[in-house]
């Protein structure tokens, strides 16, 4: 498992979302889903920062919207 620190940079106010667990390390451009207040929320990975001193990785993400709404958009409805 990978457990990078995840940081939301959608707005001017940078918000730390904490460490999240992933089976594979998310890459730039991929979408990830994070539970925000009990609601599945999708983010796009815009940057991955790797530490040279063994402290792991940071994911910088931008919020795309609620999972259910995005699925409807993809389906074209």
C-alpha atoms as an extended CHARMM CRD file, in Angstrom:
* protein
*
        77  EXT
         1         1  UNK       CA              0.0000000000        0.0000000000        0.0000000000  PROA      1               0.0000000000
         2         2  UNK       CA              1.0570000000        3.5330000000       -0.7400000000  PROA      2               0.0000000000
         3         3  UNK       CA              0.1120000000        6.2370000000        1.7440000000  PROA      3               0.0000000000
         4         4  UNK       CA              0.9800000000        9.6630000000        0.3240000000  PROA      4               0.0000000000
         5         5  UNK       CA              0.0090000000       12.9520000000        1.9310000000  PROA      5               0.0000000000
         6         6  UNK       CA             -2.8200000000       14.3920000000       -0.1550000000  PROA      6               0.0000000000
         7         7  UNK       CA             -3.1980000000       18.1520000000       -0.6290000000  PROA      7               0.0000000000
         8         8  UNK       CA             -6.1820000000       19.8920000000       -2.2660000000  PROA      8               0.0000000000
         9         9  UNK       CA             -5.0500000000       22.9260000000       -4.3120000000  PROA      9               0.0000000000
        10        10  UNK       CA             -8.4180000000       23.6020000000       -5.9840000000  PROA      10              0.0000000000
        11        11  UNK       CA             -8.7030000000       27.1000000000       -4.4790000000  PROA      11              0.0000000000
        12        12  UNK       CA             -6.2750000000       29.6810000000       -3.1330000000  PROA      12              0.0000000000
        13        13  UNK       CA             -6.7020000000       28.0440000000        0.2780000000  PROA      13              0.0000000000
        14        14  UNK       CA             -4.5210000000       24.9260000000        0.2710000000  PROA      14              0.0000000000
        15        15  UNK       CA             -6.2310000000       22.1340000000        2.2450000000  PROA      15              0.0000000000
        16        16  UNK       CA             -4.4020000000       19.1010000000        3.6100000000  PROA      16              0.0000000000
        17        17  UNK       CA             -6.5800000000       16.0070000000        3.2190000000  PROA      17              0.0000000000
        18        18  UNK       CA             -4.2370000000       13.7870000000        5.2230000000  PROA      18              0.0000000000
        19        19  UNK       CA             -2.5770000000       10.5250000000        4.2870000000  PROA      19              0.0000000000
        20        20  UNK       CA             -4.7130000000        8.2810000000        2.0790000000  PROA      20              0.0000000000
        21        21  UNK       CA             -4.0590000000        4.6360000000        1.2040000000  PROA      21              0.0000000000
        22        22  UNK       CA             -3.8320000000        3.4450000000       -2.3900000000  PROA      22              0.0000000000
        23        23  UNK       CA             -3.0080000000       -0.0010000000       -3.8000000000  PROA      23              0.0000000000
        24        24  UNK       CA             -1.0920000000        1.6580000000       -6.6500000000  PROA      24              0.0000000000
        25        25  UNK       CA              0.6380000000        5.0320000000       -6.5330000000  PROA      25              0.0000000000
        26        26  UNK       CA             -1.6240000000        7.6040000000       -8.2810000000  PROA      26              0.0000000000
        27        27  UNK       CA             -0.0360000000        9.3420000000      -11.2580000000  PROA      27              0.0000000000
        28        28  UNK       CA             -0.4980000000       12.8040000000      -12.7490000000  PROA      28              0.0000000000
        29        29  UNK       CA             -3.7820000000       13.0250000000      -14.6440000000  PROA      29              0.0000000000
        30        30  UNK       CA             -5.4460000000       10.1250000000      -12.8620000000  PROA      30              0.0000000000
        31        31  UNK       CA             -8.6580000000       10.5340000000      -10.8950000000  PROA      31              0.0000000000
        32        32  UNK       CA             -8.8260000000        9.4400000000       -7.2840000000  PROA      32              0.0000000000
        33        33  UNK       CA            -11.8810000000        9.1790000000       -5.0460000000  PROA      33              0.0000000000
        34        34  UNK       CA            -11.7640000000       10.3880000000       -1.4460000000  PROA      34              0.0000000000
        35        35  UNK       CA            -14.5850000000       10.2640000000        1.0860000000  PROA      35              0.0000000000
        36        36  UNK       CA            -15.3090000000       13.8600000000        2.1740000000  PROA      36              0.0000000000
        37        37  UNK       CA            -17.9070000000       14.0860000000        4.9610000000  PROA      37              0.0000000000
        38        38  UNK       CA            -19.4270000000       10.7620000000        3.8980000000  PROA      38              0.0000000000
        39        39  UNK       CA            -19.6420000000       11.6970000000        0.2160000000  PROA      39              0.0000000000
        40        40  UNK       CA            -17.4490000000       10.1740000000       -2.4950000000  PROA      40              0.0000000000
        41        41  UNK       CA            -15.5370000000       13.0400000000       -4.0880000000  PROA      41              0.0000000000
        42        42  UNK       CA            -13.2990000000       12.7910000000       -7.1600000000  PROA      42              0.0000000000
        43        43  UNK       CA            -10.0090000000       14.6540000000       -7.5130000000  PROA      43              0.0000000000
        44        44  UNK       CA             -7.5410000000       14.8470000000      -10.4060000000  PROA      44              0.0000000000
        45        45  UNK       CA             -3.8710000000       14.3920000000       -9.5300000000  PROA      45              0.0000000000
        46        46  UNK       CA             -1.9690000000       17.4280000000      -10.8450000000  PROA      46              0.0000000000
        47        47  UNK       CA              1.4430000000       16.8120000000       -9.2920000000  PROA      47              0.0000000000
        48        48  UNK       CA              3.2790000000       14.0950000000       -7.4030000000  PROA      48              0.0000000000
        49        49  UNK       CA              6.1570000000       15.1550000000       -5.1750000000  PROA      49              0.0000000000
        50        50  UNK       CA              8.6290000000       12.5530000000       -3.9330000000  PROA      50              0.0000000000
        51        51  UNK       CA             10.8230000000       13.1190000000       -0.8760000000  PROA      51              0.0000000000
        52        52  UNK       CA             14.5330000000       12.3810000000       -1.2240000000  PROA      52              0.0000000000
        53        53  UNK       CA             14.8880000000       11.6980000000        2.5020000000  PROA      53              0.0000000000
        54        54  UNK       CA             12.4790000000        8.7770000000        2.7750000000  PROA      54              0.0000000000
        55        55  UNK       CA              9.3990000000       10.6720000000        3.9840000000  PROA      55              0.0000000000
        56        56  UNK       CA              7.2160000000        9.3590000000        1.1880000000  PROA      56              0.0000000000
        57        57  UNK       CA              5.2510000000       11.2460000000       -1.4370000000  PROA      57              0.0000000000
        58        58  UNK       CA              2.7860000000       14.1110000000       -1.6470000000  PROA      58              0.0000000000
        59        59  UNK       CA             -0.1620000000       14.2040000000       -4.0420000000  PROA      59              0.0000000000
        60        60  UNK       CA             -1.4190000000       17.6050000000       -5.1410000000  PROA      60              0.0000000000
        61        61  UNK       CA             -4.9930000000       17.3340000000       -6.3740000000  PROA      61              0.0000000000
        62        62  UNK       CA             -7.8660000000       19.4450000000       -7.7330000000  PROA      62              0.0000000000
        63        63  UNK       CA            -11.4720000000       18.6700000000       -6.8610000000  PROA      63              0.0000000000
        64        64  UNK       CA            -13.6380000000       17.6510000000       -9.8300000000  PROA      64              0.0000000000
        65        65  UNK       CA            -16.9020000000       17.0040000000       -8.0030000000  PROA      65              0.0000000000
        66        66  UNK       CA            -19.0330000000       14.3470000000       -6.3860000000  PROA      66              0.0000000000
        67        67  UNK       CA            -18.5530000000       10.8480000000       -7.7360000000  PROA      67              0.0000000000
        68        68  UNK       CA            -22.2400000000       10.2490000000       -8.5330000000  PROA      68              0.0000000000
        69        69  UNK       CA            -22.5170000000       13.5310000000      -10.4640000000  PROA      69              0.0000000000
        70        70  UNK       CA            -19.3610000000       12.8590000000      -12.4720000000  PROA      70              0.0000000000
        71        71  UNK       CA            -20.5720000000        9.4010000000      -13.4310000000  PROA      71              0.0000000000
        72        72  UNK       CA            -23.7820000000       10.9160000000      -14.7980000000  PROA      72              0.0000000000
        73        73  UNK       CA            -21.7310000000       13.4710000000      -16.7580000000  PROA      73              0.0000000000
        74        74  UNK       CA            -19.5240000000       10.7390000000      -18.2480000000  PROA      74              0.0000000000
        75        75  UNK       CA            -22.6010000000        8.7470000000      -19.2070000000  PROA      75              0.0000000000
        76        76  UNK       CA            -23.9240000000       11.8230000000      -21.0110000000  PROA      76              0.0000000000
        77        77  UNK       CA            -27.0540000000       12.2870000000      -18.9270000000  PROA      77              0.0000000000
